[in-house]
């Protein structure tokens, strides 16, 4: 592989993913980490955190070049978004697919619970989302949208859409995504990272949502 990718706007994110997989670690995923080294201390020190990440992935033997190749691919590049922004995007996607139900909650006492589960930004975004083109029935079925989903369920629907948008990725990258917090959400993402006929639609939806709300990295997909 040539070094041309190093000049890409997403190159730094790929390097960080390869070198520092524990940067956004969910503490519940640190199985077997020695008790004599408190996890918060390990995460606070960059050098120790890198060692922690390597230790957690000690059984994964893929070459880093496989992760770099994923960054070169347009759809799988989504996997390298800053984790906090990625979760934010999943929340917005959840609000998009459940917009009609969420807007009905805006004048009820249930809106507080919805905001706690899905995020205040996502619940507010539902007002705009009702005006966006609706997902196809195939995509709604693939991400498991029920007739009356709860806000928490919508977050998992958004995570499933994010995974479908990424598509099939190397096992080494899947393992890194599975370490992130919150673990249950990223587990849903990893399980949905596969080749599927609705993947391109999911990707286009994620890119559209990103252009509206996260312009700092939306140019990654131009």
ABEGO torsion letter per residue (X at the ends): XBAAAAABAAAAAAAAAAABAAAABBAAABBGBBAABBAAAAAABAAAAAAAAAAAAAABABBAAAAAAAAABAAAAAAABBAAAAAAAAAAAAAAAAAAAAAAAAABAAAAAAAAAAEAAAAAAAAAAAABBBBBAAAAAAAGBBABBBAAAAAAAAAAAAAAAAEBBBAAAAAAAAABOBAAAAAAAAAABBBBAAAAAAAAAAAAAAAAABAAAAAAAX
